[in-house]
Amino acid sequence: MQKLLLVIFSIFLMTPVLLAQAEGEDMIILEAQEGEKKVIADGYGATPEEALEKALQNAVEQAAGAYVSSITEIENDEIVKDEVLSLSHGFIKEHRKLSESKFDDEYKVVVAAIIVEKQMIERLEASGIKVNYNASGLVSDLKAWDKMKADELKIATALFDVHEMKNYGIIWNYQLHMEEPRRSGDKYTVKGTVSATTNPNYSIEFYNLKNILSELALETEEMKYQMPVAHSVRKNSKETVTYDRFAFKVFKRKKNGRIKEATRFIDLIVPIVEPKIVNKRSAYGGRQRVPFKFYGINEMTGLMALTFKKYEKELTQQDKNRINEPWLNKYNIIFDFYEKDFSPHMLVLSEGENLLTNSKVVTFYKFMNPETLDVIRNYITFLFESAHCKIVFKTSEDGQAIDFIPDAYFAQYAEIDPKVWSTKANMAYRGNIFNKLPELGFQFTIEKTFTEEEFNKITEIEVEPFKGEQWMK
């Protein structure tokens, strides 16, 4: 099957389009039911419509590839493509456009689609193609969970692997201020400051990322700030700890097929991640741990005990076998606000601020595979934190220039250290939090020494967004 890889949006060559929900609207996430499969794919075309059509075809082809053995796939590749693509729309129950961008004269669209497996499988089998189909798709099945983990990582790698990026969005605008050069013998040291501030691409890329993550994650909960809540530390005490109360909606399908909607509340203390300048080694290494506090059931919970009790659950041996993480064996009762099967691997995106809170919206993404988080974390580091520029010293010789690439990253995410104020439950989440601020600005210095001969040839100094494979070396 054709490999589907994501090429990230360039500020000069590629124009991203914001497709995220408007402020105040609920995030709509596609949910696959029994006999259905959710797929994320991309497509390219001369028009947005053509790119969308190709993305939908690729989604169906990707879904079909999950049921066709590699040998059969190779031997009958054209048959598979003909049978699948000829009726691709008949296999798609619904779809959601996650992002749209333009690169030169070509458009790129990323979609999530719900594929009706039964119809697709029947079509393949009718064409004489052997189908590998396991009717037991329950998450509780260990092999099914392992397969889902592997598929999740495969999709994340195709969408977010920075080593595959040839074009990507530049979220910064730059200004360069040069100081007077310093002369020491026959050497000249040139020093200056680059000021980088975010441009509209910062928000566009962030919300497109939210769209894609919402469909990639096993489960997504978007929570919106309600009000501050002061909890007494003990009975008859005036000492309090202030949490922020957030609301989120949960949806359940009833036996009659109708969707039941309910609003739940949760009290959090969302950590503030202070951006700071780091080098590449630190950016891709370990990050600072920040406390992420949840409020559970304790002697001071009061009337909210009925709500928070739903979040304190038994971590069964079946759960431990499914997740297969030895460090989870020490946990028995855990705090878990998600609806689906427990997984400890979580990414948190926070955004917005006002006089009462530093986070108006907090979105939690639960993943099955910890390696998926690594892929997404490296993507965030690369796209949102790297300075992505070079200083170009142009010379009097035609076509000759000397480049200086600064080792500067503006770190904006941290590793979470989750805690819960509870009498019985423990917190077993692991992951990262990325805090999107309304706007960012940072400065970093550049310094380069030249020989007198080199210095005398310099005619102009400018800062340029840096692109190319050399950035990853």
N, C-alpha and C positions, 0 to 999 in steps of 0.2 A: 504493500500500500504506500501511497505517497506520504512522505513525512510532512507534518504541518508545523511550521516554526513561526514564532512571533518576531517581527522586526519592529523595534521600538521607534517612537515618533521623533523626528528631527525638527528643530525650530526653524532651520533654514530650508530643508528639503521636504519635510513632512509637517503637515498641519493637523494637530489633534482636534477632535470635536468632542465637546462635553455632552455626554449622554446620561449623566447621573440624574437621580430624582431631584426635583426642586426641593428647597428647604421647606420643611413641614410635612412633606409627603412621606408615606411609608415606603420602605424598600420592598419591591416585589421580586420574589425569588421563585424560580421554577422548581416544582417538586415532582419527582418521578414517582408514580404509583406502581402497583404490582403489574408486571408485564411491560414496564416502560424503562427507558434508560436515558439519563441526562448526559449530554456530550457538550464539550466546549471545543470550538474549532474556529479557524480563521479562513479568509478567502480574499483574493485580489481581483481587481477588474478595472476597466476603463471608466466606469461610473460607479457611484455608491450602490445602485441597484444590482449591477453585474457582480460586484464584490460580495454583496449579501447573498446572492444566488449561489455563488461559488462556495461561500462559507457553509451554507446549508447543505449543499452537496457533499462537502468534505465532512460535515458532521455525520451524515448518514453513512458515508464510506468508512469513517472511523468506527462507528458503531458496528457495522458489518464485520470489520476486521477482528472484532473481539470474539466472533463466533466461528471464524474460518481459520483452520489450522494454517501454519506458515507454509507447509508444503502445498496444500490445496490452493492457498492464496497465490503462490507463484505460478502453479500450473494453470490456474483458471483466472488470472488477474483481469483479463479483459472481460470475461464473462461476469465476474463479480461486479466490476465497474458498470458494465452495461445494464445488468439487472437492477443494481441499486440506484444508479443515477437516473435511469429512465423513469422511475417512479418515486424519486426521492421525496417529493412533496407529500406523497401518499403515506409515507412512513413518519412524517413529522406532525406531532399533535399540536405543538406550539413552540415558539422560539422567542428569544429576547436578544436584542442587539446590545452588546456590552460596550463596544467602542468603535469609532470610525475615524480614519485618518487618511491623509493624502500624501503620497511620496512621489515627487515629480508629477507625472501625468497618470499615476496609478493610485487607485483607492484601496484601502485595506479595511476590512470589517471583521470584528470578533463577535461571535454569537454563542449563546447557550441554547440548546434545542432538546426537546423531549421527543425521543424516538419510540414509536410503538414497535416493540421487539417482535411480537407474534406475527404481524404482517410481514415484516422484513425477513424473518426466519423462514416463513412459509414460501416466500418468493425465492429465496436462495435454494431451498430444498427442491422446489419444483423445477429448478434449473439443473438439478443433478449435482449440486455442490454439497459436500459433507459439512454439516454444521456441528460444532462443539457447543452444546447448550446444556447448562446445568439449571434445571427448573428450581432448585433450592437456592433462592437468592437472599435468604434471611441474613441480616447482619450478624445474628448470633452464631452463625456457622463460622468456625475458625478459618477455614480455607477461603470462604467468601470474603471475610474481613481482610485477610492477607492479600487477596487479589485486589480488593478495593484500595488498600494502602498503596500497592504497587502502581495501580492505575492513576491514583491521585498524584503521586510523585512524577509519573511519566508526563502527565498533562502539565503540571507546574513547571517541569524542566523545559518542555516545549514552549511554554508561554513566557517564562521569566529567566531562563538561563542566560546570564550576562555574557558568557563566552560566545554565544551565538549572535550577539547584537552587532549589527553593522551600522544601523542608524537609530538614533534615540533622541528624545526630547531634551532640550537644554532649558532648564527652569530659571537660569540666572541671566541678568543683565550686568555688564561689567563697566567699570570705570578705572582708568589707570592714572596714577600720579607718580611721576619720577622725581627723585631727589637729584641734587648736583652730584656728579660722579666724584669718587675719591681716587686721587692719584698717589701711587706708592712706587717710586722707581719707574720701571717701564710697564707697570701693571695698573689697570684702571678697574675699579669696582663700581658697578652700577646697581643702585638700590631703588626700590619703589614699593608702592602699596597698591594692591588691587582691591577695589570695593565691589562686592557682588550683592545684588538685591534680586529678590524673586520677581518674576514676571507672570502674566496670566497662565502660562503653561504649568506653573506649580499646582494651581487648583485643578486645572483640567486633567493633568496626569493623575492627581490624587483621586479624583472621583471616578475616573476610568478604572483605576486600580481597585477601588471599592466595588465597582460593578463586577469585575472579573472575579475577585475574591469571593463575592457573595454566592457565585455559582460553583466555584471550585471547592469551597469549604463543605465539610460534612454538615455543618449547621452554622447559621449566622443569626445573631441577636443584635439588633440596633436599638440602643437605649437613649432616651431623650430626658434631659434634665427637667426636674419638677420644682424642687425646693430644698433648702438646707434643713437638716433634721439633727437636733442635739440629743444625744443619748447620755443619760446619767451613768457614771462609771460604777455606781453601787447605790443601793437603796438609801434614801434620805440624805443623799449627797448633792451639793450644788455644783460639783465638778462634772463637767460634761465633755463629750467628744462629738464634734460635728461631722456628720456624714452628708453626702449629697444624695437625695432620693431621685432615682431614675425610673422611668416607666418604659415597658416594652410589651409588644403584643405577641401572643402565641396563637397558633392556628392548629386546630385538630379536625380531622375528617371523621364525621359521625357515620354510623352504620348505613344510614340512608344516602350517603354520599355528599351531604351538605357539609360546608366548612363552618366550624364553630370558632369564633374569635373571642379572645379574652385578653384583658390588660393586666399585667403583673407589675409589681414594684420591687425594687431592690435598693439597698442603701450601700453606697460605695464611698471610698476616699481614693479618687483617681490621682496617681502620682504626677507631679510636674517634672517633665524632662527638660532640663535646661540645655539648649544647644551649645555646643562648644567645638572649637577647631581641633582636629586630630589629624595624624598622618595616616597613610594608607594601611600600614601594618596594624595600627590601633583600630581603624575603621572596620577592618575585616576580622579583627580578633574579638576577644571577650568585651562585653559592654558592662557598664555599671548596673548594679541591681537596685531597683527602686521598690519601695513597699507599696503594694496594691491591696487595700483593706476592704473586706466585705463584712457585713453585719449579719449574724446568724441568730440562733436560738440560745439565749442565756437568761439569767434571772431578771434582767432589765428589759427584755424585748417587749413585754406588754402585749398590746392588741395586735401588733404585727406578727406575733408568733404564728398565727394561722397562715399567713402568707409565706413567711420565711421557712416554715416547716417543710414546705414542698421542695425546698432546695437541699435539704439534708437527707441523704440517701445512703443505703448500704452499698458498699463496693463488694460485689459478690466474687466468688472464686471464678465463676464463668467470665465476669468482666476482666479479672486479672489474667486469665488464660487467653482471652481474646486480644488484649492490649499487649501482653507479653513484655512487660517492663518490670524487671525484678524489684526496683525501688518502690513499686506500688504495693508490694506484699505487706508492708507495715501498716497500711491504711485499712480501716473497717467502715467507718462512717465518714462520708465526704460531703462537702458543700458543692453542689452542682446545679446551676440554674438552667442548663440546657434541657431540651425535651427528649432528644434522641440518645442512643447509646453513649455511655461516657467515654471520653478520650481526654487525656490531660494536656494535649498539645494545642496551644492557643495563641492567636495573634490579636492584638487590640489596637484599634485606630481611634484616636480621640481628636476632636476638632471643635472650634468655636470657643468663645469666651465672652463673659460679660462681668458686671460688677459683683455678681453672686457666685460665679463658678468659673473655673478655668477650662471646663469641658462641657459644652452644651449637648454634644452628641458623642456617645461612646459606642463603638461597634466591635463586637466580639466575634471572631471567626474560629471555629473548632475544626482541627484537622486530625486525620488518622495517623499520618506519618510524620515523625519529627524531622525527617530529611526535607519534607515539603517546606517546613518553616525555614530551614537553612537556605533553600533556593529563593524564597520570597525575601528573606532578610538581606541576602546579597543583592537582590534586585533593587530594594529600597536604598541600600547603601550606594549602589552605582548610580541610580537615576536621581535620587533626591538629595544626596549628601556630597557627592564629588563636585569639586570646583569646575571640572570639565573645561578648562581653558589652558591656553599656552601663551607665553609672551614671545612675540616675534621681533627679533632685532634684524631689520632689513639693512642690507649693505649696498654699496655702490656697484658691486658686481652683479650683472644681470642674472636674475633668477636665484641668487644666493641669499640665504637668510639663516640666522642662528635662532633655534627655538629653545625656550626654557619652559619646562613643564613643572608647575608647582605641585608639591606633595601636600595637598590641603583638602580636607573633608570637613563638612559642617555637620557633626553628629547630632541626630535628632531622635534617635530611638534608644531604648534601654531594655535590659532584661527585667522581667517582673519578678518580684518576691512576694507572692500572694499570701495573705493571712486572713483568717476569719475569726471574728469575736463570737465564739460559740462554746457551749459547755461540752458538747459531744463530738461535733464534726471537725474534721481537718480539711485543709485546702491542698489539693493535689494537682493544681494547674501548673503548667510550665510554658514559658514563651516570652514574647516581646511586646512592647508597647511603642507605637510611633505617634508622636503628638504633632498634628498639623497646626501651625500658628497662622494667623491671618496674613502675615507677611514676614519675611526674614531678610536679614542683612548681615554680612560679615566681611571682615577684612583680613587679608593675609599679605605678608611681605614677600618680595622677591629680591634676590641678590645674586649677581653673577659677575665674575672677574674675567677681564679680557687682556690680552697682550696689547701693546700700543698699536701694533699693526692692525689687529682686529678692531680695536676701538675706533681708529681713524676711518674705517670703512663703513661704520654704522651711520645710516642716514635717517632712519625712522624707527620708532619703537611703538608697538601696538599690542593690544590683547585680543585674542581670537578664541572663540569656542573651539575646543579641541575634539576632533573625532577621528576614529580609525582604530584598527586592531592593536596598534602599539600601546593604546591606553590600558589594555588588559595585561600587558607583560610586566 
